[in-house]
Amino acid sequence: MEIHDYVRVLRRNAVLLVSAVLIGVAGGAFVALNAPARYDSTTTLFVSVQASSADSTDLNLGRTYAQQAVSSYVALVPSALVLQPVIDDLGLDLRPAQLAEKVTASAELNSLAISVTVSDGSPSQSARLANAIGESFATVVVEQLEKRADDSASPIRIDTLQMAQVPVTPVAPSFATSLMLGAIVGAAAGFALTALRTIVDTRVRSISDVERATSLPILGAIAFDPAAHRRPLIVAADPRDPRTEGFRALRTNVDFLAAAGTAPVFVITSAGPGEGKSTTAANLAIAFAQSGSRVALVDGDLRMPRVADYFSIEGGAGLTDVLAGRLAASEALQRWGRGALFLLPAGTIPPNPAELLGSAAMSSLLADLRAAFDIVIIDAPPVLLVTDAAVLAGRANGALLVVAAGKTTVPRLRAAIDSIDKVGATVLGTVVTMLPGTTSRRSPSSRQRGAKILR
């Protein structure tokens, strides 16, 4: 994926990402407002050694001994030896291990000062405990650990440099920190969900997606129109509509596919229903007719015909009647509008569409239509539902595969191409429909498309 692909993924999932961040921030705010407050109080103790004389050597030795002793004293602070007397004196309903979880002792390298910090939900209790632990620690060191055998005074002194004060503000929870952490967690969850959604959701959403999924040329790009079902024949209804421009560009590109000589026959199909194949076939036929070509539009979807409804013509007699020998093609074809567009509706829906479409009568009909028209367009059923489209494509110059952005999945797109390839037919290119925005922004010019196809 290129940078613009990642940007497109982020834009597509912008609502998800923003929602995840907002939920994370809301969660952080909830935690900050409901979590119990924690107060820290610190007492600072100073360790020194009384030298036997004022000699500088003795003083240095005493200081060195004190520095070495401090590191071991730090580990002594949260021990039961120090904490049990505090529990007894204050009448606490705690075990030494439970009280130790509230106590932190630290000392900087080569320092003689020890900081004893106590965290508690009560500001006064945290200060009370810190001072009591400092006193107990000094007593244990001087009267037990460093006591001389002759009961003389211990050379170690533990003095209180700073008594613990009752804190005014809690150290936790921090509202700003909680919001920031909530936003980070929410963003991480949003990106994870976006990645998962991108992996699981295999729908094509752009021209680039179709180009990556297949090696076929993009013959047309048709913009999405939420009102398309009310104006299916947009080329005739609104010459300036972006979708009309898209169908005109498609017409020009399809022109490059036509070989000299007999009139080409193109099958319009899709992987599944609802992707715009019938609308594409109808508007492409109108666009060719507007350019002066004699066009035959055949409704080859004998299961769910649409041509008669779109063009508001009589559909009771049509293709099936011609193939059954009940009507001549000239009798079934209906001229539409003032141009040279002739419609062959599906006619009576038969019980065996595939057999009729694969019959010799169908081959004969296509030969007659080639001789009478400049181009023949067949609206075929979705290729993954029935074999009709593949059968028709084998009797035509090839198939144009309609791909609906946001609906067709990559596996279904590739399966549709394989279904046509397996019968020896050719997929000439794809027409991407339901694209957001206008077609002119992403679709190459007609001349560029044609040059790409001919190469």
C-alpha angles and dihedrals in degrees: 000000000000127000094264089054091056090047089051091050091051092049092048091052097037093116091051093048095047091046092051092051092048091049089049092050091048090050091050091050091049091052092047093050096044105033115101115259119251123207126196124207123183132198120191121215128193122213120207139163122223108229119221090230141010091254112131091229092057091046092052092047090050092050092048091050091050092050091052092047094052094069091056092042090058090061090048096060099077093041125115089243089068101029101047094067088050091052091049096046095047096038093235121178091222139104119234091251091054093049090046089063088066095048129085123179125188142165132187120241113282090001125134094207124094121198117208114194125187123194119204141152090241117066093208093047092051091055092044092051094046093053093044092051090049091054093045091049092052091049094049093049098045101036101034117017100035098030114132122236092239091054091244120144116293115247089221117091125191112195128179110239095180131010118223112261127210105262119233101201128039120245091215147077095030109200094208093046092048091052092048093048090046091052091049093049091045092049091048090050090047093052091046091052090046091053091047092047091049091051095045097039105073096172116132110239105173145024089262091057091054092046091053093047097051141019092227122117119253104240097180144006117204122192122236115257119183088203095052092112089060093048106032094156095056095155090064096036102048121015092188099050115117089236089056090054089050093053091047090053088049090052091053092048093048088053088067090058094059114098121213115268123031121037113269123245116211126189116211113205142145139206094255142355125289097035097114103258096137092046090049093050093048096047093043089054091050091048091053091047091051089055090058100261123136103240133191116198111196122194100220094167096101092171102053107010118193108169097085092049095046094049095035094234134139108276102178093102124037146101098355091051091052092049090048091052095244094116138024116240091244090057095049098046114095123201115228124204125333097304132078098274116130123187128209107192122205096254122196112005106243129210092235110042096159093054092050094047091048095047129112088246090063091051090050091049092051090050090053092048092049089055095048102041141046093228136007121207121191122198103212132187121262108288097225094053100052139359094244096099093049090048091051093044089057089060095044136065087261146293134282109213116214114213120191114215111232093017113053114076124217094242091051092046092053092043090054091052091048091050091057094042092053093064092050094255126131131240102212097190147309134271112209112210136184093035116166112246126009126322095231092069097063106013115094118234119276092252093051091049092050092049090050092051095047091052 
